[in-house]
Amino acid sequence: MTQATLTRKDFLSVLDFDAPDLERCLELAARLKEDRKLGRHAPTADVLNGRHVAMLFEKPSLRTRSTFEIAVHELGGHVVGLQADVALGRREPVADVARNLERWVDAVIIRTFSQQILEEFAAAARRLHVVNALTDEQHPCQAIADFLTLQERWGSLRGRTVAYVGDGNNVAASLAHGAAMLGVHLHVASPEAYRLPTDVVRHATGAARHGARLRLFTDPAGAVAGADAIYTDTWTSMGQEAEAGVRRAAFAPYQVNDALMSAARDGALFMHCLPAHRGEEVTAEVFESEVSVAFDQAENRLHGQKALLLMLLAPAAHVQL
């Protein structure tokens, strides 16, 4: 382990890990998944005993909230569920919320709209571990689950190609960061107005290892040609409901259907971070097909986040595993 691994404070972005950290997180997640059958006899069952982890969610959540609460419990910690009226920057300044919480808890898992607010929160609390459970710009915990799922299916990730078809959103951004660090080629196909942000491309390119390449497309068929997996997400994310009609029109050519899947490599996987809208970004036939790993990704949110919590809150323990 690097010294950075042992002193890591926050996980606001995949880029807060270096490549060995990310590889270690996947390795540890696989181990924790295997050990889960041991229940309270698992070697990590009490590693967070006496530790408190607060949850501050400004956006609705099924997978993220459930899996983090289960993860903390299975590691022996205690979850503090903060109420919705503790809105960041509304009732009191963001920095004040952070400086209160760092006196009581060890970590805060935050799901909010603004990446800037998340960063302000983390900067204000020097002792508090802060985890990004989703912002409008990044979804790093999803990326851990995504690559854990692919690693289970493929064994080695290096040199594989994933095609992401749809909005260049938070999921696409974190996927790009992780792919670059793990040696995975990523093709992103989006309409011009919804392309992956320039700074995401720049950061992913700068983090690339093992020859990983990031390519942007407007043609979905070109993006998926030869791909080992095709990934999509909702066309209209939370907070964008007023744009739904415009987005449906813009993304209609980007639907993942049987024809698009047939343009990928034989046996290509289908990926989705959920919730899925059958008949929009993906057809029911593809979503329910045997190549769909959407619910494997959802399951792996738990194991990836357990690994993340260990790396942040119990670095000495995770090094021994």
CORHUZI-V533622 format. One record per backbone hydrogen bond with DSSP energy under -1.0 kcal/mol. NH is the residue of the N-H (numbers start at 0). CO is the residue of the C=O. Records with the same first field share a line. If there is no record, write none. Layout:
NH: CO + CO
This chain:
5: 1
10: 129
15: 12
16: 13
21: 17
22: 18
23: 19
24: 20
25: 21
26: 22
27: 23
28: 24
29: 25
30: 26
31: 27
32: 28
33: 29
34: 30
37: 34
38: 35
40: 37
41: 38
44: 41
46: 43
47: 74
48: 45
50: 47
52: 77
53: 106
54: 79
55: 108
57: 110
65: 61
66: 62
67: 63
68: 64
69: 65
70: 66
71: 67
72: 68
73: 69
74: 70
75: 72
76: 71
77: 50
79: 52
81: 54
85: 82
86: 84
89: 86
96: 92
97: 93
98: 94
99: 95
100: 96
101: 97
102: 99
103: 100
104: 100
105: 51
106: 51
107: 128
108: 53
109: 130
110: 55
111: 133
117: 113
118: 114
119: 115
120: 116
121: 117
122: 118
123: 119
128: 105
130: 107
131: 10
132: 109
134: 137
135: 112
142: 138
143: 139
144: 140
145: 141
146: 142
147: 143
148: 144
149: 145
150: 146
151: 147
152: 148
153: 149
154: 150
155: 153
158: 182
159: 156
161: 184
162: 228
163: 186
164: 230
165: 188
167: 193
168: 166
172: 168
173: 169
174: 170
175: 171
176: 172
177: 173
178: 174
179: 175
180: 176
181: 177
183: 178
184: 159
185: 212
186: 161
187: 214
188: 163
189: 216
193: 190
194: 191
200: 196
201: 197
202: 198
203: 199
204: 200
205: 201
206: 202
208: 179
211: 208
214: 185
216: 187
222: 218
223: 219
226: 223
227: 160
228: 160
229: 268
230: 162
231: 270
239: 236
242: 239
243: 240
246: 242
247: 243
248: 244
249: 245
250: 246
251: 247
253: 250
254: 251
255: 280
260: 256
261: 257
262: 259
263: 260
264: 226
267: 264
268: 227
269: 290
270: 229
278: 281
279: 276
282: 255
286: 282
287: 283
288: 285
291: 288
292: 269
296: 292
297: 293
298: 294
299: 295
301: 298
303: 299
304: 300
305: 301
306: 302
307: 303
308: 304
309: 305
310: 306
311: 307
312: 308
313: 309
317: 313
318: 314
